[in-house]
């Protein structure tokens, strides 16, 4: 495909981010566990479209109804209940999920609504047993900064996740009930995005802000992106089902080129919903839904948002910058410390004789190196205080921390006496002798000889510094 001039094409683009939350479900006490084992029961249902608030039936809902499918729902006795089966009214709204959505709205500089009205959004593709999805507007008119520009955040909503599709056939679809009802934050931007690459950057930034709250589920499928786009003199389309951020620019490129080909052929691109395919193309899903699909939820009273104690937290991006500045870490190491949730400040305050870089490197990279070299796992956090305490008191060297960690990972009890360091005077004397006995050896060769004899007993940085001093 040829490179496109998106500015001259009148390209407009906005994205929707959907992020699952941890905890319990939105309208019942079931856990947010998504199970894929053999179900305890199966239920068969048919769905029909309901009229919206103005008495009209949404065209996207009619499109699904015309397929005349039935649906099979698979559930589990311990993690799904009658609410998911639409055989019992919804329980009171999950306040922790609401507080998480309010916090995200604050972090995106949104205006929080005065009253939260739960709405029903008609969905009869089988992904919800009731034939609708419950959703509520929490905040609006915010922004996120990307490329030194403000991208409008039109809305932050809290809604219930849909069932998970297991199988599709012409006659019926099979769904897993365990995902239904998980709290889902939906964030919609305005049509301010100027290029496919910028769409990816905006999605990354919003995803980072969501993860910064510490309240989001992690893993494949826990966050999804939809893209809305148009070009000059064409209708808007929505592309659903992006699972990987890196696919966003390629699929947008494909879709814009597809629309340009239609225009060249004298055809008018339709307003429709399309699916993002694994090969970076798109395929038709259904007509674009309208406002006829929305009507008020009558089983749940309106909620007045309680904002006391809800504040914006530092983002992952801000915490990484702080770690780089405060502790002198590389950006990569600081990023790993923050993303792994390591409380580096706790260790720095406790072990004042140990360099923050050494502490961070040990906590982040020691488990990786042990896995790579010995194919063994170690939870370094369980042994960190013992190791750092001995190193901080000078009872073992810093280089011994890795050696001892490797011993622990292999399931053995370390002999700490074996790793007791030699004095600075002994080290200096040993290095002088080593240099004298091997005058032609390169400095790295001398270092190898020294570490072979004293591995775990001398500090590598100190040894190298003394070698450079005496090698002159």
N, C-alpha and C positions, 0 to 999 in steps of 0.2 A: 504494500500500500504506500502511496506517495505521502510525503509529509504534508500536513494540512495547516493552513493559516486560520487558526481558530478565531482570531479577532475579526477577520473579514467575513467569516462564515456566520457571524452573529451567534456564536456558541454561548449557550446559557446552561449552567449545571448546578445542581444542588444534591446533597447526599442525605440519607437517613441512616442513622446508626442505631442498631438494636443490641442492647447489652443485658444479659441475664444477671440476676443478683443471687447471692448466697442466702441461706437461712431457711425460711419456710415459704410456702406458696402464698399467693396474693390474697386468696379468699378462702383458705382453709389452713389447717395445721399440718398438712402433709409436708415431708421434707422435699428439698429441691434436688433429690437424687434422680438421675436418669438411668434407668435400668434396661438392659438389653437381653436378659436371660429369658427362659421360657415363662410365659405369663401364667398367672393363676386362673384367669377367666377371660372370656371374650364376649363382647356385646355387639349385636348387629343393629344398625340404625339407618334411617333415611332422613334427609333434610330438605326443607323447602325455604324459599326466600320470603322474608317478611317485608312489609312496606315500611319506609322510613317515616320521619316525623311529618312530612308533607303528603303522606299517603301514596307515594310512588315507590316502585320496586327498583332497586339499583340494577343497572344493565349488566354489571360484572356478576352479580348474584344470579340473575336470570340465565346468563351464559353457563354457569356451573349447574344450575337446576336442569337445563335442557339436556345435560349428559345422562340424566336418569340413573345415576350410580347409587349404590348403597355402600355403607361403610362399616368396617369391622374394627372395634376398639379392643386392644389388649391391655389388661391392667394387672395390678399386684395388690394383694389384700393388705399388705403392711405399709405401702407408700402411696396408694391411690384410694380415694373415698367417693362417696355419693355426690360430692360437689363436682368433681371431674366428670362424672357420668351425667351431670345435669339432672340428677334425681333428688337433689336437695338444694335449697336456696344457698346463695353464697354466704359465708361467714363474714364478720366485720373485717374491714380492710386492714391488711398487715401494716401496722404503723412504722415498723423498722424499715420496710421497703419504701414507704412514703418519705421517711426522713432521709433516706439515701437519695431519692429523686430530688428532694428539696435542696440537699447539699450540692448535687450536681448542677441544679439550676443556678444556685448562688455562684458556683465556680465558673459558670458560663455567663455571668453578669446579667442573668435574666430577671425580669419582673415577675415575681411570684403572684399567682392569681389570688383574689380575695376569697374565693370559694371554689372547692374542687367538686365538679359534677361528673360522676361516673356515667359514661355513655356506652351504648351497645353499637358495635360496628358489624354489620352483617357480613358473615363469612360462611359460605355453604359449600366450600370445597372439601369438607370433611375434617378440616384441621381443628375444629372445635365442636364438641358434642352438642352444644346449645344452638349452633347455627349463627352465633355472633361472638365477637371478642370484646371483653370489657376493657375500656381505655379511659384515661382521664388526663386533661391538660393540667400541668403543674406550673410551668413557667413559660414566658415568651419574651421576644424582643431583646435577646442577648447577643453576644458576639464571641468569636474566637479569633485570635490574631495568628495569621499565617502569611509569610512573605511580606511582613510589615504592612499588611492590610487587614482590615476587620471584615471577617466573614460573618454575616448575620446568622444568628440562631433564632429561627422562627418559633420553634416550640420545643419544650421538654415535656414528654408525656410518660406516665406510668401505666403499663398495661400487662395483661396476662399472656404468657407464652402459649404457642399453639402445640398441638400434638406433634409427635415425630412420625414422619411417613416411613412405613416399613416396606410396602409393596403397592404398586399401581397396576391395575388391569383395566380393560374396557368396561367391565361390569361393576367392579368394586375397587375400593382402596382399603389398605390395612394400616392402622395408626397405633402408635404406642402412647398410652395415656400418661405415662410417668412424667413426660415433659410438660404436659398441659397445666397451666396455672402458675408456672414459675414466674416471679416478678421480672418484668422486662422494662428497662428504660429506653424510650425511643427519643432520639434527638434529630431534629430536622433543620437543615440549614436553608438559607435563602438561595436564590439562583445567582450567587456571586462568584462562583468558581470559574476561572478563566481558561483552564487547560486540563487535559486528562491527568497530567502529573500533579497539578495542584489539587485535584480531587483526592488523589492518594495521600498527599500531605495533610489535607484537612482531616481525612479519616484517621490518619496516624495521630494527629494532635488531639482529636476528641477522644480516641481510644486511650491515649496516655492520661488524659484528665479523668476518665472513668476509672482506670486502674488505680489512680492515685488515692481514691477514696478507701481502698482496701475492702470494699464490700461486693465486688464483682466476682462472678464465677470465672474460672480460667479453663482453657482447653478448646479443642476444635468444636465449633458450633455455638460457643457461648457468646460470641459477638458476630454480628452480620451487618453487611452494608447493602443498601439499595441506592441506585443512582437515578436521578431525574435529569433529563437533558432535552434540549431542542437546539435547532439551528434556524437561521433566518427563514421566515415564511413556512415553517413546518410546525406541526402539533408536538406537544410534549409527550415523551414516553418515559416509562419507568422500567429500569432493569433491576431484577431481583436476584438474590442468591449469591452475591460475592462472598466467598469464604476467605480469600487471601487478598491482602492489600495490593500485592504486586500485580494482580490481574486487572486492577481497575483501569490503568491507562490503556492497556492493550484492548480491553473489551470496549471501552469508550471509542477508541480509534476505529475499531471494527464497525461499531454501530453508526458512527457518523459517516464513514465511507459507504455503508449499506444504504443509508438515507440519500446520499448524493447520487448513488447509482439509480435509485428509484426515481429521483427527480429527473435524471438524464433520460430515463425511459418514458418520461411523461406521466409518471404515476405520482400520486400524492401520499406521502407517508402518513399512516394513520396514528391516532392517539391510542396507545395500547400499552399493555404490560408485557414485558419480555423476560426471558430467563437467561442468566449468565451461564454459558456452557463451559465445561472443562477445557475445550479447545480454543477458548478466547473468542467464540462467536456468541450470538444470541438467538433465541428461538421464541416463537409466539406463545404466550400463556393465556391471556384473556383481554377483554376490553378494559380500558381505564375506568376504575370505579369513580363515582361522584358522591355528592353529599347526601344522596338519597339512602345511602347505606347506614347513616348515623341516626340514632334516636336515644332518648334518655333511658338509663337503667332505673327501673322502678323498685328493685329489691334492696338498693343501697342508698341511704340518705346522703345528701351533700355533706362535704367535710370542709371545715374551716382549717386551713393549714396553721400549725403551731410552729413558729419559727424560733422560739427561744432555745438557745444552745446550738443552733445549726449555723455553722460557719464554714467558710471555704478553707480547705486544708492545703498545705503546700503540695504542688504537683511533683510528680516524679522528676520532671525536667528541672524544676527549681532545686530539688534535693540533690540531684546529680551535680549541678553547678556549685552548690554549697560545699559538697564533699571535696570537689576538685580544689576549690579556693581554701577551705579550712584545713584540709589534711594533706594537700599536695599530691593527691592521687591523679593518675591519668584518667581521662574521661571514660575510657573503656572499663577500668577497674571500678571507678566510682559508680558507673552505670550498673555493674553487676552487684555491688554492695547494696544499692538502693532497690533494685528489682528483686533481689533475694530476701529483702526485708531484714538485712543484718543491722543490728544496732551498734554501729562502730563506735559511737560516742561513749557507750557504756564501757567498752574495752579500753579505749584511749584513756579515760579517766581513771580506770582501775590499775592499768599497767603503764605507769608513767615513764619507765625506762625503755619501753619498746616503741619503735617507730610506727606511726599509724599505717604507713605503706606496708610494713611487714605484717601487721595485724590483719589488714584487709586482704593482702595477698594470700596469707595462710588460710583465712576463712573462705575465700572464694576459690583459689586455685589448687590448694592441697588435695581436696577430694577429687578434682578432675585429673590431676597428675597421677594420683594413686590408682584411679580407675584405668587410666591410659597405660601405665607401666606394669601394674600388677593384676589388673582386672578384678579389683576388690572395691567394695563400697565402704565408706566411713561417714558417719554423721559427726562432722568435726565439732559442731556446737556442743555435743555431749562431753567432749574431752578438752575443749578450748581453755577453760579456766585452769585446769591442772597443768597443762602445757605452758600457757602464758605465765602462770604464777611462778613456775620453776625458772623459766627464761628471764622473767623480770627480776628475780632474786639472784641471777647469775649461777644457779645450780645446774643449769644446762645451757648450751649455746643456742642461738637462734636457728642455726642450721640443723641442730638435733631435733627440732620440732617436727620437721618433715620425716626424718628417719624414724622417730618414735611413733608418729601417726601411721606410717607404713607397717610397723610391727603390730600396732593395735588392729589395723584393718585386716591383717592376716590371722587375727584371732589369738594372738599371743600376748602374754603379760610383759610389758617392757621392763628391763633392768636399768633403772635410771642412773645407777652408779657407772654403768658402762658409757654413759654419755656426758659424764662430768667433764667440763671444759678444762683445758690447761691454762696456766696463768699467762698474762701478757708477756712476762719476762721469758718464760719457757718458749713461747711462740716466736718471739723475736730471736732468741738464741738458735732455735731450730731452723728458722728461715735463713739466717746468716750462714749457717753451716751448709744448708742445701744449695745456696747460691755459690758458695766457695767450691763445693765438690762438683758442681755441674756448671762451669763457667760459660759453656756454649749452648746450654739448653734455653729455648725460648720461654718467655714468662708463663705462657699457658701450659707448657710442659712441666715447669716447676710447680705450678698450681696443682696439676694433676697428681704429681708425686706426693705433694703435701696432703692433699685431701684423701688419697688412698690410705695414708698412714693414720690420719687424724679425723676421718669423716665423722661428723656428728660431735666432734670435740672442739673444733675451732670455728670461729665466725668467718664465713667466706669473704665478706667485704673487708674485714680487718686484715685477713691474710693477704689478700690481693694488694691492699694499700702498703703493707710491709714489704711485699715482694718488689713492688715498684720502687720503693725507697732504697732497698739494698741491691737491686739489679743495676742501678745507675753506674 
